[in-house]
Amino acid sequence: MNLTRSDIAAHDALGITPDMLARAQVFRVDDIDARERLTSKHPGDLSGILYPYIHPNNGHATTYRLRRDHPEMENGKAKDKYLSAWGNTKHLYFPPACAPLLADVAVDVLVAEAEKSVLAIMCAAADVDRRVLPVGTGGCWGWHGTIGKTEDASGARVDEKGPLPDLALIAWAGRTVIIAFDANAATNSKVKNARLALVKELSKRGATVRVLDIPAEPGVNGPDDFIGLHGAEAFFTLVDKAGTAAADVIIRRASDVPDEKLVKTFGGRLVRGSITLLAGPGEAGKGMFCVETFARFTTGDPFPGEKHRRDPVTVLMCVTEDSEGRVKSRLRAAGADLDRVFFIEGPEVSRGGLLMPSPMMLDDDAGSVVRRAKQVDAEAIFLETMVEHFGDREGTKSRRSTNNEADVRSALSPFRAVCQAAGLYGLGVIHPRKSLEGGVADSISGSAAFRNASRGVFHVYTDPEDESDQPVRLLFTSKANYLARRPPTLRFRILSWDADLGVPCACHDADCGHEGRVVWEEHPVDDRTAEEIWQQLAERNKPRRDVAVQEAEEFLGGLMVNGIIALTPDQIFKTASAEGITKAAVKRAKENLRLVSKKDGFPAVVVGWQVAKEDV
């Protein structure tokens, strides 16, 4: 360490010890050395103090940041007081020997702007025997920057902006984070907006975020100034009083918003960073279709209608209705690369004295899912029975209703955030309404928000024109927000499959043990639209329903004497059941015949049904 006495004294005034400076490898540079390390052509004298950004896991310097001794002055203020290495990827600033703290969510994270603040917080924590992980952003927007290259709408290579990859070094989910930006966050809109954006980003990763406001007083701007003036105990008293992030809006120029390229696959049915819903009744083949789709992701095999292979990618699957072992067998039958499939589940819970896995819950686990997805470079995520992943594991939050639009949108927002933050194609299964009345746009069970908040909706049903024992299944699309026209309907069958031979099973034995798999028709495109198929499905079911109601009407007519049925509703339903007529059909017949309850006594009780008086 070549720091001067005045350098050491200046840091000591902020509570930073010489030992901490030595461990952080802080050193002094002259103008020539600074230019060499920063590859900078900045005019003026660059002599000053250099803060190496040491990677917490390997101990190597990833970049440097310089605090200049003699920055230029402009309008009475120092200009370019801090300089970063030119051309280097941005990084977070970590204190020495912090690697064990990165994954320990019991340790609070304090996010500050300056390197000196990080070192001062680390020393203050040692003084009061407190375990914290301070992290520096190197400026209010230093946690966000160029993270790679991508293509814009015209195909040109451009910088891709976003949260720094270093954020993934820290386990955020379930951790308390205190953002301790400089005091000028109260008056500087740039700092305030950066802080609010960081609150949003870390909250999306599952952290509980609080905001520490450094009191505005002479000589105090950052946490290091406050510690130097008031000491460690006063600083951590301030930390403990930090409140939740202030509710405020963030504004930014459209020109500052990172470009987002529209990336689609499977004929536009799936869009990266967005949610697509798959609806269909039981035994229609939803699960088999999803296994087939994700198997093709892992192998790069073209989807139906595509001619070229894609690069194989890793996928995440949350399964709840079938075991992971059962889904693995189906994936194998579908030809999936099993090394590229990762199942996600929550921690084990005890129920009835039995330890069992819990499902991944979006309100608890969204941040963890994003982190895991980035660790394995996943590009797609599948949620079987999507509503089972809504809410939190302990049920401490108010129960959400699947019929309430606001509740559904709130429940879906973590899934959408996961897909956006990790760049995933999101596919979630949801059940349809039992009734086929109305249009295909009204077919999803629950609130219309399920459909409205999703960017695409497709359906799997058996072909109403096929009455065979191995009917054709139809994949049809009723919503495709990002396409000029919907993708065509596709046809497939589910066949028992011999995975060893790679051909349909020839056993002709229902107990042979071979898994089923999707087999696309030789000519898979079907000319029917979603609306036409839905009308056919409704027509196929309609006669069966009308016959049942007609039988119920005849049954009620046989019980009626002078417009009155002198039986209680329970007696009516019991008698109808004995004749094979359902309660639902009786209720529908009652409506059709315009029967109303006949009441008697005090308090009044229902003693029968009668024709409405206005119809008599």
C-alpha positions as CSV (number, residue, x, y, z in Angstrom):
1,M,0.0,0.0,0.0
2,N,1.5,3.3,-1.1
3,L,-1.1,5.7,0.3
4,T,0.3,8.9,1.8
5,R,-0.3,9.9,5.4
6,S,-2.9,12.4,4.3
7,D,-4.7,9.7,2.3
8,I,-4.8,7.4,5.3
9,A,-5.9,10.3,7.6
10,A,-8.7,11.2,5.1
11,H,-10.0,7.7,5.2
12,D,-9.6,7.4,8.9
13,A,-11.8,10.4,9.3
14,L,-14.5,8.4,7.7
15,G,-14.0,5.4,10.0
16,I,-11.9,3.4,7.4
17,T,-8.9,1.8,9.0
18,P,-5.5,1.3,7.4
19,D,-6.0,-2.4,7.7
20,M,-9.2,-2.2,5.7
21,L,-7.5,-0.1,3.0
22,A,-4.7,-2.7,2.7
23,R,-7.2,-5.6,2.5
24,A,-9.2,-3.7,-0.2
25,Q,-5.9,-3.2,-2.1
26,V,-6.6,0.6,-2.4
27,F,-3.5,2.5,-3.7
28,R,-2.3,5.8,-5.0
29,V,-1.6,6.4,-8.7
30,D,0.1,9.2,-10.6
31,D,-1.3,10.6,-13.9
32,I,0.6,8.1,-16.1
33,D,-0.3,5.0,-14.0
34,A,-3.9,6.1,-13.9
35,R,-4.1,6.5,-17.7
36,E,-2.6,3.1,-18.2
37,R,-4.9,1.3,-15.8
38,L,-8.1,3.2,-16.9
39,T,-7.0,3.3,-20.6
40,S,-8.3,6.9,-20.4
41,K,-7.7,9.9,-22.6
42,H,-9.4,12.3,-20.2
43,P,-7.9,15.7,-20.2
44,G,-6.4,17.1,-17.0
45,D,-4.4,15.5,-14.2
46,L,-5.6,12.0,-13.3
47,S,-3.4,11.4,-10.2
48,G,-5.5,10.2,-7.3
49,I,-6.6,7.1,-5.3
50,L,-7.5,4.0,-7.2
51,Y,-10.1,1.5,-5.9
52,P,-9.8,-2.0,-7.4
53,Y,-13.1,-3.9,-7.9
54,I,-12.1,-7.3,-6.6
55,H,-14.3,-10.2,-7.6
56,P,-15.6,-11.8,-4.4
57,N,-15.1,-15.4,-5.5
58,N,-11.7,-15.4,-7.3
59,G,-9.9,-12.4,-5.8
60,H,-9.1,-10.8,-9.2
61,A,-9.5,-7.2,-10.1
62,T,-12.3,-6.8,-12.6
63,T,-12.0,-3.1,-13.1
64,Y,-11.0,0.1,-11.3
65,R,-12.5,3.4,-10.2
66,L,-10.4,6.5,-9.7
67,R,-11.0,9.3,-7.2
68,R,-9.1,12.2,-8.7
69,D,-7.1,14.6,-6.5
70,H,-7.7,17.6,-8.8
71,P,-10.9,17.4,-10.8
72,E,-11.9,20.3,-13.0
73,M,-14.4,22.8,-11.6
74,E,-17.6,23.8,-13.4
75,N,-20.1,26.2,-11.9
76,G,-18.4,25.9,-8.6
77,K,-18.7,22.1,-8.5
78,A,-16.1,19.4,-9.1
79,K,-16.5,17.8,-12.5
80,D,-15.5,14.1,-13.2
81,K,-14.3,13.6,-9.6
82,Y,-14.6,9.9,-10.2
83,L,-13.6,8.1,-13.3
84,S,-14.1,4.4,-14.3
85,A,-11.9,2.3,-16.5
86,W,-12.8,3.0,-20.2
87,G,-14.4,0.2,-22.1
88,N,-14.7,-2.2,-19.2
89,T,-17.9,-3.9,-18.3
90,K,-19.4,-2.3,-15.2
91,H,-19.2,-4.3,-11.9
92,L,-20.4,-4.0,-8.4
93,Y,-17.9,-3.1,-5.7
94,F,-17.6,-5.8,-3.0
95,P,-15.7,-5.5,0.3
96,P,-12.8,-7.8,1.1
97,A,-13.5,-11.5,2.2
98,C,-17.2,-11.2,1.6
99,A,-17.7,-14.5,-0.4
100,P,-19.4,-16.4,2.5
101,L,-22.0,-13.7,2.9
102,L,-23.2,-13.7,-0.8
103,A,-25.5,-16.7,-0.3
104,D,-26.4,-16.1,3.4
105,V,-29.8,-14.5,3.2
106,A,-29.8,-14.0,7.0
107,V,-27.2,-11.2,6.4
108,D,-28.6,-7.8,5.4
109,V,-27.3,-6.2,2.3
110,L,-26.5,-2.4,2.4
111,V,-26.3,-0.9,-1.1
112,A,-24.3,2.4,-1.2
113,E,-23.0,4.4,-4.1
114,A,-19.3,5.0,-3.3
115,E,-16.4,2.6,-2.6
116,K,-15.5,4.6,0.5
117,S,-19.0,4.1,1.8
118,V,-18.7,0.3,1.4
119,L,-15.4,0.2,3.3
120,A,-16.7,2.6,6.0
121,I,-19.8,0.5,6.6
122,M,-17.7,-2.7,6.8
123,C,-15.5,-1.1,9.5
124,A,-18.5,0.3,11.3
125,A,-20.1,-3.2,11.3
126,A,-17.0,-4.6,12.9
127,D,-17.1,-1.9,15.6
128,V,-20.6,-2.9,16.7
129,D,-20.1,-6.6,16.1
130,R,-22.7,-6.8,13.3
131,R,-22.7,-9.0,10.2
132,V,-23.8,-7.1,7.0
133,L,-22.8,-7.2,3.4
134,P,-22.2,-3.7,2.0
135,V,-22.1,-3.4,-1.8
136,G,-21.2,-0.4,-3.9
137,T,-22.7,0.6,-7.2
138,G,-20.1,3.1,-8.3
139,G,-22.7,5.9,-8.8
140,C,-26.4,5.9,-8.5
141,W,-27.0,4.1,-11.9
142,G,-23.8,2.0,-11.6
143,W,-25.8,-1.2,-11.1
144,H,-27.3,-0.9,-14.6
145,G,-25.4,-0.7,-17.8
146,T,-24.3,-2.4,-21.0
147,I,-24.5,-6.2,-20.5
148,G,-23.8,-7.5,-24.0
149,K,-24.8,-7.2,-27.6
150,T,-28.1,-7.8,-29.3
151,E,-29.9,-7.0,-32.6
152,D,-32.3,-4.2,-33.0
153,A,-35.5,-4.3,-35.2
154,S,-33.4,-3.8,-38.3
155,G,-30.9,-6.6,-37.4
156,A,-28.1,-4.3,-36.6
157,R,-25.8,-5.2,-33.6
158,V,-26.4,-2.8,-30.7
159,D,-25.5,-2.6,-27.0
160,E,-27.9,-4.4,-24.7
161,K,-28.7,-2.5,-21.5
162,G,-29.9,-4.0,-18.2
163,P,-29.1,-4.9,-14.6
164,L,-25.4,-5.9,-14.1
165,P,-24.7,-9.7,-14.1
166,D,-22.9,-9.1,-10.8
167,L,-26.3,-8.8,-9.1
168,A,-26.7,-12.6,-9.7
169,L,-23.7,-13.2,-7.4
170,I,-25.9,-12.3,-4.4
171,A,-28.9,-14.4,-3.2
172,W,-31.7,-11.8,-3.0
173,A,-34.8,-13.9,-2.3
174,G,-35.8,-13.7,1.3
175,R,-33.1,-11.2,2.2
176,T,-33.5,-7.7,3.7
177,V,-31.8,-5.0,1.6
178,I,-31.2,-1.4,2.8
179,I,-30.5,1.0,0.0
180,A,-28.2,3.8,1.5
181,F,-27.7,6.2,-1.4
182,D,-26.3,9.6,-0.9
183,A,-28.3,12.3,0.8
184,N,-28.9,14.1,-2.5
185,A,-31.4,11.4,-3.4
186,A,-33.9,13.7,-1.7
187,T,-33.2,16.6,-4.1
188,N,-31.6,15.0,-7.2
189,S,-34.2,13.4,-9.5
190,K,-31.5,11.3,-11.2
191,V,-30.4,9.7,-7.9
192,K,-34.0,9.4,-6.8
193,N,-35.1,7.6,-10.0
194,A,-32.1,5.3,-9.9
195,R,-32.9,4.4,-6.3
196,L,-36.5,3.7,-7.1
197,A,-35.5,1.6,-10.1
198,L,-33.1,-0.4,-7.9
199,V,-35.9,-1.0,-5.4
200,K,-38.1,-2.4,-8.1
201,E,-35.3,-4.6,-9.5
202,L,-34.4,-6.1,-6.1
203,S,-38.0,-6.5,-5.1
204,K,-38.6,-8.4,-8.3
205,R,-35.7,-10.7,-7.3
206,G,-37.5,-11.5,-4.0
207,A,-35.8,-9.1,-1.6
208,T,-37.5,-7.1,1.1
209,V,-36.2,-3.6,0.3
210,R,-35.9,-0.7,2.7
211,V,-34.6,2.8,2.0
212,L,-32.2,4.7,4.3
213,D,-32.3,8.4,3.9
214,I,-29.0,10.0,5.0
215,P,-29.9,13.2,6.9
216,A,-29.0,16.4,5.1
217,E,-26.5,18.3,7.2
218,P,-23.3,20.2,6.5
219,G,-20.4,18.0,5.4
220,V,-22.6,14.9,5.0
221,N,-23.6,13.3,1.7
222,G,-22.8,9.6,1.8
223,P,-22.9,6.9,4.5
224,D,-19.1,7.3,4.9
225,D,-19.5,11.0,5.8
226,F,-22.3,10.1,8.3
227,I,-20.2,7.4,10.0
228,G,-17.1,9.7,10.2
229,L,-19.2,12.4,11.9
230,H,-21.5,10.4,14.1
231,G,-19.9,7.0,14.5
232,A,-20.9,3.3,13.9
233,E,-23.7,3.1,16.5
234,A,-25.5,6.2,15.2
235,F,-25.2,4.8,11.7
236,F,-26.8,1.4,12.5
237,T,-29.5,3.1,14.5
238,L,-30.3,4.9,11.3
239,V,-30.2,1.6,9.4
240,D,-32.6,0.0,11.8
241,K,-35.1,2.9,11.3
242,A,-34.9,2.6,7.6
243,G,-38.4,2.5,6.2
244,T,-39.9,0.6,3.3
245,A,-39.4,2.1,-0.1
246,A,-41.4,5.2,-0.6
247,A,-44.3,4.9,-3.0
248,D,-43.3,7.1,-5.9
249,V,-43.3,6.9,-9.7
250,I,-40.3,6.6,-11.9
251,I,-40.1,8.6,-15.1
252,R,-37.6,8.1,-17.8
253,R,-37.2,9.2,-21.4
254,A,-38.2,6.7,-24.0
255,S,-34.8,7.2,-25.6
256,D,-33.2,5.9,-22.3
257,V,-35.3,2.7,-22.2
258,P,-33.3,-0.3,-23.5
259,D,-34.6,-1.6,-26.8
260,E,-36.3,-5.0,-26.5
261,K,-36.2,-7.2,-29.6
262,L,-39.3,-9.2,-30.3
263,V,-38.1,-12.8,-30.2
264,K,-40.7,-15.5,-31.1
265,T,-40.7,-19.3,-31.7
266,F,-43.1,-22.0,-32.7
267,G,-44.7,-19.9,-35.4
268,G,-45.1,-17.0,-33.0
269,R,-47.1,-19.0,-30.4
270,L,-44.4,-18.3,-27.8
271,V,-42.7,-14.9,-27.2
272,R,-39.6,-14.4,-25.1
273,G,-40.3,-12.5,-21.9
274,S,-44.0,-13.0,-22.1
275,I,-46.7,-15.3,-20.7
276,T,-48.7,-17.7,-23.0
277,L,-51.6,-19.7,-21.7
278,L,-52.6,-23.2,-22.7
279,A,-56.2,-24.2,-22.0
280,G,-58.0,-27.5,-22.5
281,P,-60.2,-30.0,-20.7
282,G,-58.9,-33.2,-19.0
283,E,-57.6,-35.9,-21.2
284,A,-57.3,-33.5,-24.2
285,G,-53.5,-33.9,-24.2
286,K,-52.3,-30.6,-22.6
287,G,-49.6,-32.3,-20.6
288,M,-48.4,-34.4,-23.5
289,F,-48.3,-31.3,-25.8
290,C,-46.2,-29.3,-23.2
291,V,-43.8,-32.2,-22.8
292,E,-43.4,-32.4,-26.6
293,T,-42.9,-28.6,-26.9
294,F,-40.2,-28.5,-24.2
295,A,-38.5,-31.6,-25.5
296,R,-38.1,-29.8,-28.8
297,F,-36.6,-26.8,-27.0
298,T,-33.9,-29.1,-25.5
299,T,-33.0,-30.8,-28.8
300,G,-33.4,-27.9,-31.3
301,D,-35.7,-30.0,-33.5
302,P,-37.9,-27.8,-35.6
303,F,-41.5,-27.2,-34.5
304,P,-44.3,-28.1,-36.9
305,G,-44.3,-25.6,-39.7
306,E,-40.5,-24.8,-39.3
307,K,-37.8,-26.0,-41.6
308,H,-34.6,-25.3,-39.7
309,R,-33.2,-26.6,-36.5
310,R,-32.5,-24.2,-33.6
311,D,-29.8,-24.2,-31.0
312,P,-30.8,-26.5,-28.1
313,V,-31.7,-24.7,-24.9
314,T,-32.3,-25.4,-21.3
315,V,-35.8,-25.4,-19.8
316,L,-37.4,-25.2,-16.4
317,M,-40.5,-27.2,-15.5
318,C,-42.8,-26.9,-12.5
319,V,-45.0,-30.0,-12.3
320,T,-47.8,-30.5,-9.7
321,E,-50.3,-33.0,-11.0
322,D,-47.8,-35.6,-12.1
323,S,-44.6,-36.7,-10.4
324,E,-41.2,-35.6,-11.7
325,G,-40.4,-39.2,-12.5
326,R,-43.6,-39.6,-14.5
327,V,-42.8,-36.5,-16.5
328,K,-39.2,-37.6,-17.0
329,S,-40.5,-40.8,-18.6
330,R,-42.7,-38.8,-21.0
331,L,-39.8,-36.5,-21.8
332,R,-37.7,-39.5,-22.6
333,A,-40.4,-40.8,-24.9
334,A,-40.5,-37.4,-26.6
335,G,-36.8,-37.6,-27.3
336,A,-35.8,-34.7,-24.9
337,D,-32.3,-34.1,-23.8
338,L,-32.8,-34.7,-20.1
339,D,-29.6,-32.9,-19.1
340,R,-31.3,-29.7,-20.4
341,V,-34.5,-30.1,-18.3
342,F,-34.6,-28.8,-14.7
343,F,-37.5,-29.3,-12.4
344,I,-38.4,-26.6,-9.9
345,E,-40.1,-27.2,-6.6
346,G,-40.3,-25.4,-3.3
347,P,-38.7,-26.5,0.0
348,E,-40.0,-29.6,1.8
349,V,-42.9,-29.1,4.1
350,S,-44.4,-31.4,6.8
351,R,-48.1,-32.3,6.4
352,G,-49.7,-35.1,8.5
353,G,-46.3,-36.1,9.7
354,L,-45.0,-36.6,6.2
355,L,-42.3,-34.6,4.5
356,M,-43.2,-33.7,1.0
357,P,-42.1,-31.1,-1.6
358,S,-44.1,-27.9,-1.8
359,P,-44.8,-26.2,-5.2
360,M,-42.9,-23.2,-6.3
361,M,-44.9,-20.2,-5.1
362,L,-44.4,-17.0,-7.2
363,D,-44.8,-14.6,-4.3
364,D,-42.1,-16.4,-2.4
365,D,-39.8,-17.7,-5.1
366,A,-39.8,-15.4,-8.1
367,G,-36.4,-14.0,-7.3
368,S,-34.9,-17.5,-6.7
369,V,-36.4,-18.7,-10.0
370,V,-34.8,-15.8,-11.9
371,R,-31.4,-16.5,-10.3
372,R,-31.6,-20.2,-11.0
373,A,-32.7,-19.6,-14.5
374,K,-29.7,-17.5,-15.2
375,Q,-27.4,-20.0,-13.5
376,V,-28.4,-22.7,-15.9
377,D,-29.0,-20.4,-18.9
378,A,-32.6,-21.5,-19.2
379,E,-34.8,-20.0,-22.0
380,A,-38.2,-21.4,-21.2
381,I,-40.4,-22.1,-18.2
382,F,-43.5,-24.3,-17.9
383,L,-46.0,-24.0,-15.0
384,E,-48.4,-27.0,-14.8
385,T,-51.7,-25.8,-13.5
386,M,-50.6,-22.2,-13.2
387,V,-53.0,-21.2,-10.4
388,E,-51.3,-23.6,-8.0
389,H,-48.2,-21.4,-8.1
390,F,-50.1,-18.2,-7.1
391,G,-49.6,-16.6,-3.7
392,D,-47.2,-17.4,-0.9
393,R,-46.3,-20.8,0.7
394,E,-47.6,-20.0,4.2
395,G,-50.9,-18.5,3.0
396,T,-50.2,-15.4,5.1
397,K,-51.3,-13.0,2.3
398,S,-55.0,-12.4,1.6
399,R,-56.4,-15.2,-0.6
400,R,-56.7,-14.2,-4.2
401,S,-59.9,-14.9,-6.2
402,T,-59.5,-16.3,-9.7
403,N,-62.7,-14.5,-10.6
404,N,-61.5,-11.1,-9.6
405,E,-59.6,-9.1,-12.3
406,A,-57.4,-7.2,-9.9
407,D,-56.5,-10.4,-7.9
408,V,-55.6,-12.3,-11.1
409,R,-53.5,-9.5,-12.5
410,S,-51.7,-9.2,-9.2
411,A,-51.1,-13.0,-9.1
412,L,-49.8,-13.1,-12.7
413,S,-47.4,-10.1,-12.3
414,P,-44.6,-12.2,-10.6
415,F,-44.8,-14.8,-13.4
416,R,-44.5,-12.0,-16.0
417,A,-41.7,-10.4,-14.1
418,V,-39.8,-13.8,-13.9
419,C,-40.1,-14.2,-17.7
420,Q,-39.0,-10.6,-18.4
421,A,-36.1,-10.6,-15.9
422,A,-34.7,-14.0,-17.0
423,G,-35.6,-13.7,-20.7
424,L,-37.8,-16.8,-20.6
425,Y,-40.6,-18.1,-22.9
426,G,-43.4,-18.6,-20.3
427,L,-46.1,-21.2,-20.8
428,G,-48.8,-21.8,-18.1
429,V,-51.6,-24.4,-18.2
430,I,-55.0,-23.3,-17.1
431,H,-58.4,-25.1,-17.1
432,P,-61.3,-24.0,-19.3
433,R,-64.9,-23.4,-18.2
434,K,-67.0,-26.5,-18.1
435,S,-69.6,-24.9,-20.3
436,L,-69.0,-24.4,-24.0
437,E,-71.6,-21.7,-24.2
438,G,-70.3,-18.3,-25.4
439,G,-67.2,-17.8,-27.6
440,V,-63.7,-19.2,-27.4
441,A,-62.6,-15.8,-26.0
442,D,-64.7,-16.6,-22.9
443,S,-63.6,-20.2,-22.6
444,I,-61.0,-19.8,-19.7
445,S,-62.2,-20.5,-16.2
446,G,-62.2,-17.5,-13.9
447,S,-61.7,-13.8,-14.6
448,A,-61.1,-12.5,-18.2
449,A,-57.8,-11.1,-16.8
450,F,-56.2,-14.4,-17.3
451,R,-56.6,-13.9,-21.0
452,N,-56.2,-10.2,-21.1
453,A,-52.9,-10.1,-19.2
454,S,-51.4,-12.9,-21.3
455,R,-49.8,-12.2,-24.7
456,G,-51.0,-15.4,-26.2
457,V,-53.6,-18.1,-25.6
458,F,-53.9,-21.4,-27.3
459,H,-56.0,-24.5,-26.7
460,V,-55.9,-28.3,-27.0
461,Y,-59.1,-30.2,-27.7
462,T,-60.0,-33.5,-29.4
463,D,-61.2,-32.9,-32.9
464,P,-65.1,-32.8,-32.8
465,E,-65.1,-34.4,-36.3
466,D,-63.1,-37.5,-35.1
467,E,-64.9,-40.2,-33.2
468,S,-62.1,-42.8,-33.4
469,D,-60.5,-44.4,-30.3
470,Q,-57.3,-42.4,-31.0
471,P,-58.7,-39.1,-32.1
472,V,-56.9,-36.2,-33.6
473,R,-56.1,-33.4,-31.2
474,L,-56.2,-29.8,-32.3
475,L,-53.9,-27.1,-31.2
476,F,-55.6,-23.8,-32.1
477,T,-54.8,-20.2,-31.1
478,S,-57.4,-17.7,-29.9
479,K,-55.0,-14.8,-29.1
480,A,-51.7,-13.7,-30.4
481,N,-50.9,-10.2,-29.5
482,Y,-47.6,-9.8,-31.3
483,L,-48.6,-11.3,-34.6
484,A,-50.4,-9.7,-37.6
485,R,-52.5,-13.0,-37.9
486,R,-52.9,-16.0,-35.7
487,P,-50.8,-19.1,-36.3
488,P,-52.7,-21.9,-38.1
489,T,-54.4,-24.7,-36.3
490,L,-52.2,-27.9,-36.0
491,R,-53.2,-31.6,-35.8
492,F,-51.6,-34.3,-33.7
493,R,-52.3,-37.6,-32.1
494,I,-51.2,-39.2,-28.8
495,L,-49.7,-42.6,-29.5
496,S,-48.1,-45.2,-27.2
497,W,-44.4,-44.9,-28.0
498,D,-41.5,-47.3,-27.9
499,A,-38.7,-45.0,-26.9
500,D,-36.0,-47.6,-27.5
501,L,-37.0,-48.2,-31.1
502,G,-38.2,-44.6,-31.7
503,V,-41.5,-45.8,-33.2
504,P,-45.1,-46.2,-32.1
505,C,-45.6,-49.2,-29.8
506,A,-46.6,-52.4,-31.5
507,C,-47.6,-54.2,-28.3
508,H,-51.4,-53.8,-28.7
509,D,-51.5,-54.1,-24.9
510,A,-52.8,-51.4,-22.6
511,D,-50.5,-52.6,-19.9
512,C,-47.3,-52.7,-21.9
513,G,-45.8,-49.8,-19.9
514,H,-44.8,-47.6,-22.9
515,E,-45.4,-43.9,-22.5
516,G,-47.6,-41.9,-24.8
517,R,-46.2,-39.1,-26.8
518,V,-47.3,-36.5,-29.3
519,V,-47.1,-37.5,-33.0
520,W,-47.8,-34.7,-35.5
521,E,-50.0,-35.6,-38.5
522,E,-48.2,-35.9,-41.8
523,H,-50.0,-32.8,-42.9
524,P,-50.5,-31.0,-39.6
525,V,-52.1,-27.8,-40.7
526,D,-55.9,-27.6,-40.3
527,D,-57.9,-24.8,-42.1
528,R,-60.3,-24.3,-39.3
529,T,-60.1,-21.2,-37.1
530,A,-60.4,-21.2,-33.3
531,E,-63.9,-19.8,-33.6
532,E,-65.0,-22.5,-36.1
533,I,-63.6,-25.3,-33.9
534,W,-65.3,-23.8,-30.8
535,Q,-68.6,-23.7,-32.6
536,Q,-68.2,-27.3,-33.6
537,L,-67.4,-28.3,-30.0
538,A,-70.4,-26.5,-28.7
539,E,-72.7,-28.1,-31.3
540,R,-71.3,-31.6,-30.5
541,N,-72.1,-31.1,-26.8
542,K,-75.4,-29.3,-27.3
543,P,-77.7,-32.2,-28.2
544,R,-76.6,-34.3,-25.3
545,R,-77.3,-31.4,-22.9
546,D,-80.7,-30.6,-24.5
547,V,-81.9,-34.2,-24.3
548,A,-81.1,-34.3,-20.6
549,V,-83.0,-31.1,-19.9
550,Q,-85.9,-32.2,-22.1
551,E,-86.1,-35.4,-20.0
552,A,-86.1,-33.3,-16.8
553,E,-88.9,-31.1,-18.2
554,E,-91.0,-34.2,-18.9
555,F,-90.2,-35.5,-15.4
556,L,-91.3,-32.3,-13.7
557,G,-94.5,-32.2,-15.9
558,G,-95.4,-35.7,-14.6
559,L,-95.1,-34.5,-11.0
560,M,-97.2,-31.4,-11.6
561,V,-100.9,-31.3,-10.6
562,N,-102.8,-28.1,-11.4
563,G,-99.5,-26.2,-11.9
564,I,-98.1,-27.3,-8.5
565,I,-95.5,-29.9,-7.5
566,A,-96.3,-30.8,-3.9
567,L,-92.8,-32.1,-3.1
568,T,-89.9,-30.3,-1.4
569,P,-86.8,-29.6,-3.6
570,D,-84.9,-32.4,-1.8
571,Q,-87.7,-34.9,-2.6
572,I,-87.8,-33.7,-6.2
573,F,-84.0,-34.1,-6.7
574,K,-84.0,-37.5,-5.0
575,T,-86.8,-38.8,-7.1
576,A,-85.1,-37.4,-10.3
577,S,-81.8,-39.1,-9.3
578,A,-83.6,-42.4,-9.0
579,E,-84.7,-42.0,-12.6
580,G,-81.1,-41.1,-13.8
581,I,-81.8,-37.4,-14.1
582,T,-79.1,-35.0,-12.8
583,K,-79.8,-32.1,-10.4
584,A,-78.3,-29.7,-12.9
585,A,-80.8,-30.8,-15.6
586,V,-83.7,-30.5,-13.1
587,K,-82.6,-26.9,-12.2
588,R,-82.4,-26.0,-15.9
589,A,-85.8,-27.6,-16.6
590,K,-87.3,-25.6,-13.7
591,E,-86.0,-22.4,-15.3
592,N,-87.4,-23.4,-18.7
593,L,-90.8,-24.2,-17.2
594,R,-90.7,-20.9,-15.2
595,L,-91.4,-22.7,-11.9
596,V,-90.9,-20.8,-8.6
597,S,-90.8,-21.9,-5.0
598,K,-94.1,-22.4,-3.2
599,K,-93.8,-21.4,0.5
600,D,-96.0,-22.0,3.5
601,G,-96.0,-21.4,7.3
602,F,-94.2,-19.0,9.5
603,P,-91.3,-18.7,9.2
604,A,-91.9,-19.7,5.6
605,V,-90.5,-22.9,4.3
606,V,-90.4,-24.2,0.7
607,V,-93.0,-27.0,0.4
608,G,-93.0,-27.3,-3.4
609,W,-92.7,-25.7,-6.8
610,Q,-95.4,-24.0,-8.8
611,V,-95.9,-22.2,-12.1
612,A,-95.2,-18.5,-11.8
613,K,-98.4,-16.6,-11.2
614,E,-98.0,-14.3,-14.2
615,D,-97.9,-17.5,-16.3
616,V,-101.1,-18.9,-14.9
